[in-house]
Amino acid sequence: CDFGAMGWDLLPGQDVGVQYQEPDGSHVINLCRGPAPDMRVEKWAEGNQVAPDSPVVFTIRYRNEGDAVAETILLTDTLPADTSYVADSSGVAPTVGEGLVTWTLGPLDPGEERQFQLLLSNTADPGDTLRNQADITVLYDPNDWNNHAETQIDVAEGQPDLYVDKSREADEPAPGETMLYGIN
């Protein structure tokens, strides 16, 4: 669809319906849509509890569920009260502000996803709950309902709730081949 002659053009993510009537009275309807990225963000805390004055780890996963490349993605994490940014495994240098961490990411192809861990220091008291949220934006994203994610973790005395999981990355390695394991 090219509406340039009319001084307007279809932008990514916009839907435009076009209808005309045939001489025999039947109607023809077509929908024109410009391809657009559609970003989704998810996040969760690693573990069920964290001890006072100990580090806390959150995982952030984001993916492009649209049908166009997401060129410049802005991911903002709003830190819980009584925490501060220490590091992350994104491989991208973030901008760290008062209670906010922002990454400029991309490009991300349709169907592609990435995830990383966010490490925070924690000065909260036992009984407190650390609530963390992430928001993701990209130009022309037609759906904002999947651009926000929240999670929480409780601060408690005692031993941390940890787990380790190990799995093979390949089903049947050949003799002499290197075994690869994933450890969570």
Disulfide bonds with the S-S distance in Angstrom:
Cys1-Cys32 1.85
